[in-house]
């Protein structure tokens, strides 16, 4: 899968990464690479949580 990502360096030097299509999925990291890695993990948790929600509705 591919996602468009906003990657912004904050004033304190941290990097904030947000999945554009899923704006509630936002992370911060000390480097660009760390922020992007954390975002991948956060998206994985987000989708697993959504899958569990849809299974309980069935």
PDBQT receptor file of N, H, CA, C and O in Angstrom, charges set to zero:
ATOM      1  N   UNK A   1       0.827  -1.179   0.000  1.00  0.00    +0.000 N 
ATOM      2  CA  UNK A   1       0.000   0.000   0.000  1.00  0.00    +0.000 C 
ATOM      3  C   UNK A   1       0.872   1.243   0.000  1.00  0.00    +0.000 C 
ATOM      4  O   UNK A   1       1.994   1.247   0.506  1.00  0.00    +0.000 OA
ATOM      5  N   UNK A   2       0.326   2.282  -0.576  1.00  0.00    +0.000 N 
ATOM      6  H   UNK A   2      -0.586   2.278  -0.987  1.00  0.00    +0.000 HD
ATOM      7  CA  UNK A   2       1.012   3.573  -0.566  1.00  0.00    +0.000 C 
ATOM      8  C   UNK A   2       0.105   4.606   0.071  1.00  0.00    +0.000 C 
ATOM      9  O   UNK A   2      -1.110   4.596  -0.126  1.00  0.00    +0.000 OA
ATOM     10  N   UNK A   3       0.707   5.488   0.830  1.00  0.00    +0.000 N 
ATOM     11  H   UNK A   3       1.694   5.495   0.990  1.00  0.00    +0.000 HD
ATOM     12  CA  UNK A   3      -0.030   6.548   1.493  1.00  0.00    +0.000 C 
ATOM     13  C   UNK A   3       0.699   7.860   1.289  1.00  0.00    +0.000 C 
ATOM     14  O   UNK A   3       1.928   7.917   1.308  1.00  0.00    +0.000 OA
ATOM     15  N   UNK A   4      -0.073   8.908   1.094  1.00  0.00    +0.000 N 
ATOM     16  H   UNK A   4      -1.072   8.862   1.078  1.00  0.00    +0.000 HD
ATOM     17  CA  UNK A   4       0.511  10.241   1.074  1.00  0.00    +0.000 C 
ATOM     18  C   UNK A   4       0.726  10.653   2.525  1.00  0.00    +0.000 C 
ATOM     19  O   UNK A   4      -0.146  10.465   3.373  1.00  0.00    +0.000 OA
ATOM     20  N   UNK A   5       1.892  11.213   2.795  1.00  0.00    +0.000 N 
ATOM     21  H   UNK A   5       2.600  11.366   2.106  1.00  0.00    +0.000 HD
ATOM     22  CA  UNK A   5       2.267  11.560   4.163  1.00  0.00    +0.000 C 
ATOM     23  C   UNK A   5       2.688  13.026   4.229  1.00  0.00    +0.000 C 
ATOM     24  O   UNK A   5       3.436  13.506   3.377  1.00  0.00    +0.000 OA
ATOM     25  N   UNK A   6       2.202  13.724   5.241  1.00  0.00    +0.000 N 
ATOM     26  H   UNK A   6       1.594  13.334   5.933  1.00  0.00    +0.000 HD
ATOM     27  CA  UNK A   6       2.723  15.050   5.571  1.00  0.00    +0.000 C 
ATOM     28  C   UNK A   6       3.825  14.839   6.590  1.00  0.00    +0.000 C 
ATOM     29  O   UNK A   6       3.594  14.244   7.642  1.00  0.00    +0.000 OA
ATOM     30  N   UNK A   7       5.025  15.324   6.288  1.00  0.00    +0.000 N 
ATOM     31  H   UNK A   7       5.213  15.808   5.433  1.00  0.00    +0.000 HD
ATOM     32  CA  UNK A   7       6.161  15.208   7.199  1.00  0.00    +0.000 C 
ATOM     33  C   UNK A   7       6.675  16.615   7.465  1.00  0.00    +0.000 C 
ATOM     34  O   UNK A   7       7.164  17.290   6.558  1.00  0.00    +0.000 OA
ATOM     35  N   UNK A   8       6.561  17.048   8.707  1.00  0.00    +0.000 N 
ATOM     36  H   UNK A   8       6.164  16.500   9.443  1.00  0.00    +0.000 HD
ATOM     37  CA  UNK A   8       6.897  18.422   9.069  1.00  0.00    +0.000 C 
ATOM     38  C   UNK A   8       7.873  18.413  10.234  1.00  0.00    +0.000 C 
ATOM     39  O   UNK A   8       7.692  17.677  11.204  1.00  0.00    +0.000 OA
ATOM     40  N   UNK A   9       8.912  19.240  10.130  1.00  0.00    +0.000 N 
ATOM     41  H   UNK A   9       9.059  19.837   9.342  1.00  0.00    +0.000 HD
ATOM     42  CA  UNK A   9       9.822  19.384  11.265  1.00  0.00    +0.000 C 
ATOM     43  C   UNK A   9       9.267  20.472  12.177  1.00  0.00    +0.000 C 
ATOM     44  O   UNK A   9       9.052  21.608  11.753  1.00  0.00    +0.000 OA
ATOM     45  N   UNK A  10       9.042  20.109  13.422  1.00  0.00    +0.000 N 
ATOM     46  H   UNK A  10       9.216  19.187  13.766  1.00  0.00    +0.000 HD
ATOM     47  CA  UNK A  10       8.506  21.035  14.416  1.00  0.00    +0.000 C 
ATOM     48  C   UNK A  10       9.619  21.951  14.925  1.00  0.00    +0.000 C 
ATOM     49  O   UNK A  10      10.798  21.699  14.676  1.00  0.00    +0.000 OA
ATOM     50  N   UNK A  11       9.244  23.008  15.633  1.00  0.00    +0.000 N 
ATOM     51  H   UNK A  11       8.287  23.213  15.835  1.00  0.00    +0.000 HD
ATOM     52  CA  UNK A  11      10.223  23.973  16.144  1.00  0.00    +0.000 C 
ATOM     53  C   UNK A  11      11.269  23.342  17.055  1.00  0.00    +0.000 C 
ATOM     54  O   UNK A  11      12.427  23.757  17.033  1.00  0.00    +0.000 OA
ATOM     55  N   UNK A  12      10.890  22.357  17.849  1.00  0.00    +0.000 N 
ATOM     56  H   UNK A  12       9.949  22.020  17.867  1.00  0.00    +0.000 HD
ATOM     57  CA  UNK A  12      11.823  21.712  18.765  1.00  0.00    +0.000 C 
ATOM     58  C   UNK A  12      12.755  20.719  18.094  1.00  0.00    +0.000 C 
ATOM     59  O   UNK A  12      13.608  20.125  18.753  1.00  0.00    +0.000 OA
ATOM     60  N   UNK A  13      12.599  20.530  16.780  1.00  0.00    +0.000 N 
ATOM     61  H   UNK A  13      11.906  21.012  16.244  1.00  0.00    +0.000 HD
ATOM     62  CA  UNK A  13      13.462  19.620  16.045  1.00  0.00    +0.000 C 
ATOM     63  C   UNK A  13      12.849  18.263  15.774  1.00  0.00    +0.000 C 
ATOM     64  O   UNK A  13      13.380  17.502  14.964  1.00  0.00    +0.000 OA
ATOM     65  N   UNK A  14      11.736  17.936  16.436  1.00  0.00    +0.000 N 
ATOM     66  H   UNK A  14      11.305  18.554  17.094  1.00  0.00    +0.000 HD
ATOM     67  CA  UNK A  14      11.069  16.660  16.179  1.00  0.00    +0.000 C 
ATOM     68  C   UNK A  14      10.360  16.702  14.834  1.00  0.00    +0.000 C 
ATOM     69  O   UNK A  14      10.030  17.773  14.324  1.00  0.00    +0.000 OA
ATOM     70  N   UNK A  15      10.132  15.528  14.268  1.00  0.00    +0.000 N 
ATOM     71  H   UNK A  15      10.400  14.657  14.681  1.00  0.00    +0.000 HD
ATOM     72  CA  UNK A  15       9.405  15.408  13.010  1.00  0.00    +0.000 C 
ATOM     73  C   UNK A  15       8.023  14.836  13.281  1.00  0.00    +0.000 C 
ATOM     74  O   UNK A  15       7.878  13.850  14.004  1.00  0.00    +0.000 OA
ATOM     75  N   UNK A  16       7.009  15.465  12.694  1.00  0.00    +0.000 N 
ATOM     76  H   UNK A  16       7.128  16.266  12.107  1.00  0.00    +0.000 HD
ATOM     77  CA  UNK A  16       5.626  14.990  12.816  1.00  0.00    +0.000 C 
ATOM     78  C   UNK A  16       5.208  14.423  11.472  1.00  0.00    +0.000 C 
ATOM     79  O   UNK A  16       5.302  15.097  10.445  1.00  0.00    +0.000 OA
ATOM     80  N   UNK A  17       4.744  13.176  11.485  1.00  0.00    +0.000 N 
ATOM     81  H   UNK A  17       4.668  12.629  12.319  1.00  0.00    +0.000 HD
ATOM     82  CA  UNK A  17       4.273  12.506  10.275  1.00  0.00    +0.000 C 
ATOM     83  C   UNK A  17       2.790  12.194  10.432  1.00  0.00    +0.000 C 
ATOM     84  O   UNK A  17       2.361  11.654  11.452  1.00  0.00    +0.000 OA
ATOM     85  N   UNK A  18       2.013  12.541   9.408  1.00  0.00    +0.000 N 
ATOM     86  H   UNK A  18       2.361  12.980   8.580  1.00  0.00    +0.000 HD
ATOM     87  CA  UNK A  18       0.572  12.316   9.416  1.00  0.00    +0.000 C 
ATOM     88  C   UNK A  18       0.169  11.667   8.107  1.00  0.00    +0.000 C 
ATOM     89  O   UNK A  18       0.590  12.106   7.036  1.00  0.00    +0.000 OA
ATOM     90  N   UNK A  19      -0.646  10.619   8.187  1.00  0.00    +0.000 N 
ATOM     91  H   UNK A  19      -0.988  10.262   9.056  1.00  0.00    +0.000 HD
ATOM     92  CA  UNK A  19      -1.202   9.997   6.984  1.00  0.00    +0.000 C 
ATOM     93  C   UNK A  19      -2.321  10.906   6.485  1.00  0.00    +0.000 C 
ATOM     94  O   UNK A  19      -3.307  11.112   7.192  1.00  0.00    +0.000 OA
ATOM     95  N   UNK A  20      -2.182  11.450   5.280  1.00  0.00    +0.000 N 
ATOM     96  H   UNK A  20      -1.380  11.282   4.706  1.00  0.00    +0.000 HD
ATOM     97  CA  UNK A  20      -3.131  12.435   4.763  1.00  0.00    +0.000 C 
ATOM     98  C   UNK A  20      -4.554  11.878   4.733  1.00  0.00    +0.000 C 
ATOM     99  O   UNK A  20      -5.494  12.577   5.111  1.00  0.00    +0.000 OA
ATOM    100  N   UNK A  21      -4.723  10.646   4.293  1.00  0.00    +0.000 N 
ATOM    101  H   UNK A  21      -3.960  10.079   3.986  1.00  0.00    +0.000 HD
ATOM    102  CA  UNK A  21      -6.058  10.046   4.202  1.00  0.00    +0.000 C 
ATOM    103  C   UNK A  21      -6.626   9.672   5.569  1.00  0.00    +0.000 C 
ATOM    104  O   UNK A  21      -7.830   9.449   5.699  1.00  0.00    +0.000 OA
ATOM    105  N   UNK A  22      -5.773   9.601   6.581  1.00  0.00    +0.000 N 
ATOM    106  H   UNK A  22      -4.795   9.782   6.475  1.00  0.00    +0.000 HD
ATOM    107  CA  UNK A  22      -6.184   9.223   7.938  1.00  0.00    +0.000 C 
ATOM    108  C   UNK A  22      -5.587  10.241   8.911  1.00  0.00    +0.000 C 
ATOM    109  O   UNK A  22      -4.636   9.922   9.624  1.00  0.00    +0.000 OA
ATOM    110  N   UNK A  23      -6.130  11.457   8.952  1.00  0.00    +0.000 N 
ATOM    111  H   UNK A  23      -6.903  11.716   8.373  1.00  0.00    +0.000 HD
ATOM    112  CA  UNK A  23      -5.502  12.529   9.732  1.00  0.00    +0.000 C 
ATOM    113  C   UNK A  23      -5.427  12.281  11.235  1.00  0.00    +0.000 C 
ATOM    114  O   UNK A  23      -4.690  12.973  11.937  1.00  0.00    +0.000 OA
ATOM    115  N   UNK A  24      -6.172  11.315  11.732  1.00  0.00    +0.000 N 
ATOM    116  H   UNK A  24      -6.771  10.753  11.161  1.00  0.00    +0.000 HD
ATOM    117  CA  UNK A  24      -6.057  11.001  13.161  1.00  0.00    +0.000 C 
ATOM    118  C   UNK A  24      -4.833  10.139  13.448  1.00  0.00    +0.000 C 
ATOM    119  O   UNK A  24      -4.468   9.945  14.608  1.00  0.00    +0.000 OA
ATOM    120  N   UNK A  25      -4.197   9.623  12.399  1.00  0.00    +0.000 N 
ATOM    121  H   UNK A  25      -4.493   9.782  11.457  1.00  0.00    +0.000 HD
ATOM    122  CA  UNK A  25      -2.988   8.810  12.566  1.00  0.00    +0.000 C 
ATOM    123  C   UNK A  25      -1.783   9.740  12.400  1.00  0.00    +0.000 C 
ATOM    124  O   UNK A  25      -1.354  10.035  11.284  1.00  0.00    +0.000 OA
ATOM    125  N   UNK A  26      -1.252  10.189  13.532  1.00  0.00    +0.000 N 
ATOM    126  H   UNK A  26      -1.600   9.949  14.438  1.00  0.00    +0.000 HD
ATOM    127  CA  UNK A  26      -0.145  11.145  13.566  1.00  0.00    +0.000 C 
ATOM    128  C   UNK A  26       0.860  10.690  14.611  1.00  0.00    +0.000 C 
ATOM    129  O   UNK A  26       0.483  10.253  15.699  1.00  0.00    +0.000 OA
ATOM    130  N   UNK A  27       2.135  10.795  14.278  1.00  0.00    +0.000 N 
ATOM    131  H   UNK A  27       2.441  11.150  13.395  1.00  0.00    +0.000 HD
ATOM    132  CA  UNK A  27       3.199  10.407  15.209  1.00  0.00    +0.000 C 
ATOM    133  C   UNK A  27       4.309  11.452  15.160  1.00  0.00    +0.000 C 
ATOM    134  O   UNK A  27       4.359  12.277  14.248  1.00  0.00    +0.000 OA
ATOM    135  N   UNK A  28       5.193  11.408  16.147  1.00  0.00    +0.000 N 
ATOM    136  H   UNK A  28       5.152  10.738  16.888  1.00  0.00    +0.000 HD
ATOM    137  CA  UNK A  28       6.388  12.247  16.129  1.00  0.00    +0.000 C 
ATOM    138  C   UNK A  28       7.608  11.372  16.353  1.00  0.00    +0.000 C 
ATOM    139  O   UNK A  28       7.541  10.351  17.036  1.00  0.00    +0.000 OA
ATOM    140  N   UNK A  29       8.718  11.787  15.769  1.00  0.00    +0.000 N 
ATOM    141  H   UNK A  29       8.772  12.617  15.214  1.00  0.00    +0.000 HD
ATOM    142  CA  UNK A  29       9.976  11.069  15.933  1.00  0.00    +0.000 C 
ATOM    143  C   UNK A  29      11.142  12.042  15.944  1.00  0.00    +0.000 C 
ATOM    144  O   UNK A  29      11.002  13.202  15.557  1.00  0.00    +0.000 OA
ATOM    145  N   UNK A  30      12.291  11.562  16.390  1.00  0.00    +0.000 N 
ATOM    146  H   UNK A  30      12.405  10.620  16.705  1.00  0.00    +0.000 HD
ATOM    147  CA  UNK A  30      13.484  12.412  16.455  1.00  0.00    +0.000 C 
ATOM    148  C   UNK A  30      14.081  12.677  15.082  1.00  0.00    +0.000 C 
ATOM    149  O   UNK A  30      14.729  13.701  14.866  1.00  0.00    +0.000 OA
ATOM    150  N   UNK A  31      13.858  11.735  14.140  1.00  0.00    +0.000 N 
ATOM    151  H   UNK A  31      13.331  10.903  14.316  1.00  0.00    +0.000 HD
ATOM    152  CA  UNK A  31      14.364  11.891  12.774  1.00  0.00    +0.000 C 
ATOM    153  C   UNK A  31      13.224  11.618  11.797  1.00  0.00    +0.000 C 
ATOM    154  O   UNK A  31      12.180  11.088  12.179  1.00  0.00    +0.000 OA
ATOM    155  N   UNK A  32      13.433  11.986  10.530  1.00  0.00    +0.000 N 
ATOM    156  H   UNK A  32      14.281  12.417  10.220  1.00  0.00    +0.000 HD
ATOM    157  CA  UNK A  32      12.429  11.688   9.508  1.00  0.00    +0.000 C 
ATOM    158  C   UNK A  32      12.189  10.182   9.430  1.00  0.00    +0.000 C 
ATOM    159  O   UNK A  32      11.050   9.719   9.370  1.00  0.00    +0.000 OA
ATOM    160  N   UNK A  33      13.288   9.431   9.433  1.00  0.00    +0.000 N 
ATOM    161  H   UNK A  33      14.214   9.806   9.482  1.00  0.00    +0.000 HD
ATOM    162  CA  UNK A  33      13.190   7.971   9.318  1.00  0.00    +0.000 C 
ATOM    163  C   UNK A  33      12.414   7.377  10.491  1.00  0.00    +0.000 C 
ATOM    164  O   UNK A  33      11.568   6.505  10.294  1.00  0.00    +0.000 OA
ATOM    165  N   UNK A  34      12.692   7.838  11.696  1.00  0.00    +0.000 N 
ATOM    166  H   UNK A  34      13.380   8.546  11.856  1.00  0.00    +0.000 HD
ATOM    167  CA  UNK A  34      11.982   7.329  12.868  1.00  0.00    +0.000 C 
ATOM    168  C   UNK A  34      10.494   7.669  12.785  1.00  0.00    +0.000 C 
ATOM    169  O   UNK A  34       9.648   6.820  13.066  1.00  0.00    +0.000 OA
ATOM    170  N   UNK A  35      10.174   8.898  12.403  1.00  0.00    +0.000 N 
ATOM    171  H   UNK A  35      10.861   9.588  12.174  1.00  0.00    +0.000 HD
ATOM    172  CA  UNK A  35       8.767   9.303  12.304  1.00  0.00    +0.000 C 
ATOM    173  C   UNK A  35       8.028   8.459  11.272  1.00  0.00    +0.000 C 
ATOM    174  O   UNK A  35       6.896   8.040  11.513  1.00  0.00    +0.000 OA
ATOM    175  N   UNK A  36       8.652   8.208  10.133  1.00  0.00    +0.000 N 
ATOM    176  H   UNK A  36       9.572   8.548   9.937  1.00  0.00    +0.000 HD
ATOM    177  CA  UNK A  36       7.996   7.395   9.105  1.00  0.00    +0.000 C 
ATOM    178  C   UNK A  36       7.819   5.952   9.569  1.00  0.00    +0.000 C 
ATOM    179  O   UNK A  36       6.786   5.340   9.297  1.00  0.00    +0.000 OA
ATOM    180  N   UNK A  37       8.806   5.405  10.260  1.00  0.00    +0.000 N 
ATOM    181  H   UNK A  37       9.645   5.902  10.480  1.00  0.00    +0.000 HD
ATOM    182  CA  UNK A  37       8.682   4.050  10.801  1.00  0.00    +0.000 C 
ATOM    183  C   UNK A  37       7.569   3.950  11.828  1.00  0.00    +0.000 C 
ATOM    184  O   UNK A  37       6.804   2.986  11.838  1.00  0.00    +0.000 OA
ATOM    185  N   UNK A  38       7.486   4.954  12.692  1.00  0.00    +0.000 N 
ATOM    186  H   UNK A  38       8.108   5.737  12.684  1.00  0.00    +0.000 HD
ATOM    187  CA  UNK A  38       6.419   4.974  13.695  1.00  0.00    +0.000 C 
ATOM    188  C   UNK A  38       5.052   5.126  13.037  1.00  0.00    +0.000 C 
ATOM    189  O   UNK A  38       4.063   4.577  13.521  1.00  0.00    +0.000 OA
ATOM    190  N   UNK A  39       4.997   5.870  11.936  1.00  0.00    +0.000 N 
ATOM    191  H   UNK A  39       5.801   6.316  11.543  1.00  0.00    +0.000 HD
ATOM    192  CA  UNK A  39       3.730   6.038  11.230  1.00  0.00    +0.000 C 
ATOM    193  C   UNK A  39       3.270   4.715  10.625  1.00  0.00    +0.000 C 
ATOM    194  O   UNK A  39       2.080   4.403  10.658  1.00  0.00    +0.000 OA
ATOM    195  N   UNK A  40       4.188   3.944  10.082  1.00  0.00    +0.000 N 
ATOM    196  H   UNK A  40       5.155   4.198  10.056  1.00  0.00    +0.000 HD
ATOM    197  CA  UNK A  40       3.835   2.620   9.547  1.00  0.00    +0.000 C 
ATOM    198  C   UNK A  40       3.242   1.754  10.656  1.00  0.00    +0.000 C 
ATOM    199  O   UNK A  40       2.224   1.094  10.453  1.00  0.00    +0.000 OA
ATOM    200  N   UNK A  41       3.874   1.756  11.821  1.00  0.00    +0.000 N 
ATOM    201  H   UNK A  41       4.701   2.293  11.986  1.00  0.00    +0.000 HD
ATOM    202  CA  UNK A  41       3.355   0.984  12.960  1.00  0.00    +0.000 C 
ATOM    203  C   UNK A  41       1.974   1.480  13.381  1.00  0.00    +0.000 C 
ATOM    204  O   UNK A  41       1.083   0.679  13.667  1.00  0.00    +0.000 OA
ATOM    205  N   UNK A  42       1.797   2.800  13.418  1.00  0.00    +0.000 N 
ATOM    206  H   UNK A  42       2.521   3.450  13.185  1.00  0.00    +0.000 HD
ATOM    207  CA  UNK A  42       0.513   3.371  13.829  1.00  0.00    +0.000 C 
ATOM    208  C   UNK A  42      -0.589   3.029  12.828  1.00  0.00    +0.000 C 
ATOM    209  O   UNK A  42      -1.718   2.745  13.225  1.00  0.00    +0.000 OA
ATOM    210  N   UNK A  43      -0.271   3.055  11.536  1.00  0.00    +0.000 N 
ATOM    211  H   UNK A  43       0.647   3.286  11.213  1.00  0.00    +0.000 HD
ATOM    212  CA  UNK A  43      -1.265   2.681  10.524  1.00  0.00    +0.000 C 
ATOM    213  C   UNK A  43      -1.641   1.212  10.654  1.00  0.00    +0.000 C 
ATOM    214  O   UNK A  43      -2.808   0.853  10.499  1.00  0.00    +0.000 OA
ATOM    215  N   UNK A  44      -0.662   0.365  10.936  1.00  0.00    +0.000 N 
ATOM    216  H   UNK A  44       0.286   0.656  11.062  1.00  0.00    +0.000 HD
ATOM    217  CA  UNK A  44      -0.933  -1.061  11.132  1.00  0.00    +0.000 C 
ATOM    218  C   UNK A  44      -1.904  -1.258  12.298  1.00  0.00    +0.000 C 
ATOM    219  O   UNK A  44      -2.874  -2.007  12.179  1.00  0.00    +0.000 OA
ATOM    220  N   UNK A  45      -1.645  -0.589  13.418  1.00  0.00    +0.000 N 
ATOM    221  H   UNK A  45      -0.857   0.019  13.514  1.00  0.00    +0.000 HD
ATOM    222  CA  UNK A  45      -2.552  -0.684  14.572  1.00  0.00    +0.000 C 
ATOM    223  C   UNK A  45      -3.930  -0.123  14.237  1.00  0.00    +0.000 C 
ATOM    224  O   UNK A  45      -4.948  -0.676  14.655  1.00  0.00    +0.000 OA
ATOM    225  N   UNK A  46      -3.961   0.964  13.491  1.00  0.00    +0.000 N 
ATOM    226  H   UNK A  46      -3.134   1.413  13.152  1.00  0.00    +0.000 HD
ATOM    227  CA  UNK A  46      -5.236   1.580  13.100  1.00  0.00    +0.000 C 
ATOM    228  C   UNK A  46      -6.080   0.605  12.282  1.00  0.00    +0.000 C 
ATOM    229  O   UNK A  46      -7.265   0.423  12.559  1.00  0.00    +0.000 OA
ATOM    230  N   UNK A  47      -5.468  -0.021  11.272  1.00  0.00    +0.000 N 
ATOM    231  H   UNK A  47      -4.505   0.127  11.047  1.00  0.00    +0.000 HD
ATOM    232  CA  UNK A  47      -6.220  -0.932  10.410  1.00  0.00    +0.000 C 
ATOM    233  C   UNK A  47      -6.631  -2.203  11.143  1.00  0.00    +0.000 C 
ATOM    234  O   UNK A  47      -7.715  -2.730  10.894  1.00  0.00    +0.000 OA
ATOM    235  N   UNK A  48      -5.793  -2.702  12.033  1.00  0.00    +0.000 N 
ATOM    236  H   UNK A  48      -4.913  -2.274  12.235  1.00  0.00    +0.000 HD
ATOM    237  CA  UNK A  48      -6.173  -3.877  12.824  1.00  0.00    +0.000 C 
ATOM    238  C   UNK A  48      -7.347  -3.551  13.733  1.00  0.00    +0.000 C 
ATOM    239  O   UNK A  48      -8.237  -4.382  13.917  1.00  0.00    +0.000 OA
ATOM    240  N   UNK A  49      -7.359  -2.355  14.300  1.00  0.00    +0.000 N 
ATOM    241  H   UNK A  49      -6.637  -1.680  14.150  1.00  0.00    +0.000 HD
ATOM    242  CA  UNK A  49      -8.475  -1.929  15.139  1.00  0.00    +0.000 C 
ATOM    243  C   UNK A  49      -9.756  -1.791  14.341  1.00  0.00    +0.000 C 
ATOM    244  O   UNK A  49     -10.826  -2.165  14.822  1.00  0.00    +0.000 OA
ATOM    245  N   UNK A  50      -9.666  -1.261  13.125  1.00  0.00    +0.000 N 
ATOM    246  H   UNK A  50      -8.797  -0.957  12.735  1.00  0.00    +0.000 HD
ATOM    247  CA  UNK A  50     -10.837  -1.127  12.260  1.00  0.00    +0.000 C 
ATOM    248  C   UNK A  50     -11.369  -2.500  11.861  1.00  0.00    +0.000 C 
ATOM    249  O   UNK A  50     -12.582  -2.698  11.790  1.00  0.00    +0.000 OA
ATOM    250  N   UNK A  51     -10.469  -3.450  11.601  1.00  0.00    +0.000 N 
ATOM    251  H   UNK A  51      -9.484  -3.289  11.659  1.00  0.00    +0.000 HD
ATOM    252  CA  UNK A  51     -10.890  -4.806  11.223  1.00  0.00    +0.000 C 
ATOM    253  C   UNK A  51     -11.639  -5.465  12.379  1.00  0.00    +0.000 C 
ATOM    254  O   UNK A  51     -12.647  -6.137  12.165  1.00  0.00    +0.000 OA
ATOM    255  N   UNK A  52     -11.145  -5.271  13.609  1.00  0.00    +0.000 N 
ATOM    256  H   UNK A  52     -10.326  -4.725  13.784  1.00  0.00    +0.000 HD
ATOM    257  CA  UNK A  52     -11.829  -5.843  14.775  1.00  0.00    +0.000 C 
ATOM    258  C   UNK A  52     -13.211  -5.227  14.951  1.00  0.00    +0.000 C 
ATOM    259  O   UNK A  52     -14.163  -5.931  15.290  1.00  0.00    +0.000 OA
ATOM    260  N   UNK A  53     -13.329  -3.932  14.727  1.00  0.00    +0.000 N 
ATOM    261  H   UNK A  53     -12.555  -3.360  14.452  1.00  0.00    +0.000 HD
ATOM    262  CA  UNK A  53     -14.626  -3.265  14.849  1.00  0.00    +0.000 C 
ATOM    263  C   UNK A  53     -15.628  -3.825  13.850  1.00  0.00    +0.000 C 
ATOM    264  O   UNK A  53     -16.785  -4.065  14.196  1.00  0.00    +0.000 OA
ATOM    265  N   UNK A  54     -15.189  -4.036  12.610  1.00  0.00    +0.000 N 
ATOM    266  H   UNK A  54     -14.249  -3.841  12.329  1.00  0.00    +0.000 HD
ATOM    267  CA  UNK A  54     -16.115  -4.539  11.588  1.00  0.00    +0.000 C 
ATOM    268  C   UNK A  54     -16.500  -5.991  11.863  1.00  0.00    +0.000 C 
ATOM    269  O   UNK A  54     -17.608  -6.400  11.517  1.00  0.00    +0.000 OA
ATOM    270  N   UNK A  55     -15.617  -6.780  12.474  1.00  0.00    +0.000 N 
ATOM    271  H   UNK A  55     -14.717  -6.447  12.755  1.00  0.00    +0.000 HD
ATOM    272  CA  UNK A  55     -15.942  -8.169  12.803  1.00  0.00    +0.000 C 
ATOM    273  C   UNK A  55     -16.979  -8.236  13.916  1.00  0.00    +0.000 C 
ATOM    274  O   UNK A  55     -17.842  -9.114  13.903  1.00  0.00    +0.000 OA
ATOM    275  N   UNK A  56     -16.910  -7.333  14.868  1.00  0.00    +0.000 N 
ATOM    276  H   UNK A  56     -16.210  -6.619  14.880  1.00  0.00    +0.000 HD
ATOM    277  CA  UNK A  56     -17.869  -7.367  15.975  1.00  0.00    +0.000 C 
ATOM    278  C   UNK A  56     -19.237  -6.861  15.541  1.00  0.00    +0.000 C 
ATOM    279  O   UNK A  56     -20.233  -7.158  16.202  1.00  0.00    +0.000 OA
ATOM    280  N   UNK A  57     -19.313  -6.115  14.463  1.00  0.00    +0.000 N 
ATOM    281  H   UNK A  57     -18.505  -5.873  13.926  1.00  0.00    +0.000 HD
ATOM    282  CA  UNK A  57     -20.592  -5.629  13.944  1.00  0.00    +0.000 C 
ATOM    283  C   UNK A  57     -21.338  -6.705  13.174  1.00  0.00    +0.000 C 
ATOM    284  O   UNK A  57     -22.557  -6.626  13.024  1.00  0.00    +0.000 OA
ATOM    285  N   UNK A  58     -20.626  -7.708  12.684  1.00  0.00    +0.000 N 
ATOM    286  H   UNK A  58     -19.635  -7.773  12.806  1.00  0.00    +0.000 HD
ATOM    287  CA  UNK A  58     -21.248  -8.758  11.857  1.00  0.00    +0.000 C 
ATOM    288  C   UNK A  58     -22.114  -9.686  12.667  1.00  0.00    +0.000 C 
ATOM    289  O   UNK A  58     -22.704 -10.616  12.117  1.00  0.00    +0.000 OA
TER     290      UNK A  58
